[in-house]
Amino acid sequence: MKEITYKQLNKRKAIVFFAAYLLYFLVVLGFVLFDPYDIVKLINSTRTGVFPGLLAAVVVLWPLFIFSKLTTINKVTFDENGFTIQSSKTIVNVNYNDIDVMKRNISTLSLYHTNQNLIYTFKPSNDTAVLQKVINNIKKHVSFNIEKINKKVIGGVVEL
């Protein structure tokens, strides 16, 4: 039994981060468009540290908090009949016999069922070597026709 642990990107959380970043951008834009003297006068007129504290929380801390939650830690456990993908919320069991097609992009690996339904997509956030480890473990149990594709990327051509 072999185990691989990796961090995976989450699209829904990335959208929330984008919204936070947009809010951050609008606040910074407000500082650029309005006179800094008027902003300082507004802060001083509140007589408490509530406004600067809220501003710091919205501008600095909230995007940092959201950014820290963008990835989830997944664990893949391989055994004789299949493998299990366990994340913080879901567990997916995949039999080797169910896999018909594996499609690898530069940073993702998608597994498809025999009727072309998507089983699972691996999207490691920082280590694409995880994809090769997953492919090697699946190839031990399932035979595939390997089709290599050359993709043009900035700085050269990558063979997949």
C-alpha positions in Angstrom: 0.0 0.0 0.0 1.5 3.3 -1.1 0.5 6.8 0.0 1.0 10.2 -1.7 0.1 13.4 0.0 -0.2 16.7 -1.9 -1.9 20.1 -1.8 -4.6 20.7 -4.4 -6.0 24.0 -5.6 -9.7 24.8 -5.0 -11.5 26.9 -7.7 -14.3 28.0 -5.4 -11.9 29.3 -2.9 -9.9 31.0 -5.6 -13.0 32.9 -6.6 -13.5 34.1 -3.0 -9.9 35.2 -3.0 -10.4 37.1 -6.2 -13.4 38.9 -4.6 -11.2 39.8 -1.6 -8.4 41.0 -3.8 -10.9 43.1 -5.8 -12.1 44.7 -2.5 -8.4 45.3 -1.6 -7.9 47.0 -5.0 -10.9 49.2 -4.6 -9.7 50.4 -1.2 -6.3 51.1 -2.5 -7.9 52.9 -5.5 -9.9 55.0 -3.1 -6.7 56.1 -1.4 -5.3 57.1 -4.8 -8.3 58.9 -6.0 -9.2 60.8 -2.8 -7.0 63.4 -1.2 -4.9 61.7 1.6 -5.5 64.7 3.8 -9.3 64.1 3.7 -8.7 60.5 4.6 -6.5 61.4 7.6 -9.1 64.0 8.7 -11.8 61.3 8.5 -9.7 58.9 10.6 -9.0 61.5 13.2 -12.6 62.6 13.5 -13.7 59.1 14.6 -11.8 59.5 17.9 -11.2 55.8 18.2 -9.1 53.2 16.6 -12.1 51.4 15.1 -11.9 52.8 11.6 -8.1 52.2 11.1 -8.4 48.8 12.7 -11.3 47.8 10.3 -9.4 49.2 7.4 -6.3 47.2 8.3 -8.4 44.1 8.7 -10.1 44.5 5.4 -7.1 45.6 3.4 -4.4 43.4 4.8 -5.6 40.5 7.0 -8.7 39.3 5.1 -6.9 38.7 1.8 -4.1 36.9 3.7 -6.6 34.7 5.5 -8.4 33.8 2.3 -5.1 33.1 0.5 -4.0 30.7 3.2 -7.2 28.7 2.7 -6.9 28.3 -1.1 -5.4 24.8 -1.0 -6.6 21.6 0.6 -4.4 18.7 1.5 -5.3 15.5 -0.3 -4.0 11.9 0.4 -4.0 9.2 -2.3 -3.7 5.6 -1.1 -3.0 2.9 -3.6 -3.8 -0.8 -3.1 -4.3 -4.0 -5.2 -7.7 -3.2 -6.7 -7.8 0.6 -6.8 -7.0 3.7 -4.9 -8.7 6.1 -2.5 -8.5 9.9 -2.7 -9.2 11.5 0.6 -9.6 15.3 1.0 -10.9 17.3 4.0 -14.5 16.8 2.9 -14.7 13.9 0.5 -13.5 10.4 -0.1 -13.4 9.0 -3.6 -12.8 5.3 -4.3 -11.6 4.4 -7.8 -11.1 0.9 -9.1 -8.4 0.4 -11.7 -11.0 -1.3 -14.0 -13.1 1.9 -14.1 -10.3 4.0 -15.6 -10.5 4.2 -19.4 -8.6 7.4 -20.2 -6.0 9.5 -18.4 -5.5 13.0 -19.8 -2.5 15.0 -18.5 -2.1 18.7 -19.0 1.0 20.5 -17.8 -0.4 20.9 -14.2 -3.5 18.6 -14.1 -4.3 14.9 -14.5 -7.9 13.9 -15.3 -9.2 10.3 -15.1 -12.2 9.3 -17.1 -14.6 6.4 -16.8 -15.3 4.0 -19.7 -18.3 6.1 -20.8 -16.2 9.3 -20.8 -17.5 10.6 -17.4 -14.9 12.4 -15.4 -13.9 10.4 -12.3 -11.4 12.8 -10.7 -9.0 15.6 -11.6 -5.7 16.0 -9.8 -4.5 19.6 -9.6 -1.5 19.8 -7.3 -0.7 23.4 -6.4 3.1 23.4 -6.2 4.6 20.0 -7.1 3.8 18.6 -10.6 6.0 15.6 -9.8 3.0 14.3 -7.9 1.2 13.7 -11.2 4.0 11.5 -12.5 3.9 9.5 -9.2 0.1 9.0 -9.6 0.5 8.0 -13.3 3.3 5.5 -12.5 1.2 3.8 -9.8 -1.8 3.6 -12.0 0.2 2.2 -15.0 1.4 -0.7 -12.8 -2.2 -2.0 -12.7 -3.7 -0.7 -16.0 -2.3 -0.8 -19.5 -2.7 2.4 -21.6 -1.8 3.5 -25.0 0.4 6.5 -24.4 0.0 9.4 -26.8 2.6 12.2 -26.4 1.5 15.7 -27.1 3.8 18.7 -27.6 2.5 21.9 -26.0 3.9 25.3 -26.7 4.5 27.2 -23.5 6.2 30.5 -22.7 9.9 29.7 -23.1 9.7 26.6 -25.2 7.9 23.3 -26.0 6.9 20.8 -23.3 6.3 17.1 -24.2 3.4 15.6 -22.3 
